[in-house]
Amino acid sequence: MTLNIFFLTITITKRKVSADEAIQQEMVNKLYEQNKDRQISMYRIM
C-alpha cells in the first residue's frame, strides 16, 4: 500500500489599481448608469 500526499498552497492577493485605471473604471460606470437610466426612461414611454 502506498500513500501519496500532495500539498498545494494558493495565495490570492488583491491587484493594486493605478490612478489611470481607476479613472477609466469610474468613467465606464458613469456611462453604464447613464445608459441604464436612458433605457428605463424609454421603457416608461412605451
N, C-alpha and C positions, 0 to 999 in steps of 0.2 A: 504494500500500500504506500502510495506517495502523497505527500501533502504539498500542494503548490500555493504559496501565499504571494499575492501581488498587491502592493500598496500604491495608490495613486493619489496625489495631492493636487488639487486645483485651487488656484488663488485668483479671485476676481477683484480687480481694482477699478475704481471709477476713473474714467478718462477725463483729463482736465480739458476744458473748453477754452479756446483762445477768445480774445475780445471780438475779433472779426467774425468768428463762428457764432458767438452769442448774438451779435447784432443781426447777422443773417437769419438766425433762427427766430429772432423777435419779429423781423420783417415778414417772414413766412407765416408765422402765427397770426399776425395782424391781417395779412391778405386773406388767409383762410377764414378768419372770423368775418371779414367784410363780405366775402363771397357767400358764406353761410347765411348772413343776415339778408343779403340780396335774394337768395333762394327762398327764404322764409317769406319775405315780403311779396315775391311773385306768386307764391303758393296761396297767400291770403287773397290776392286779387282774383284768382281763378275760382 
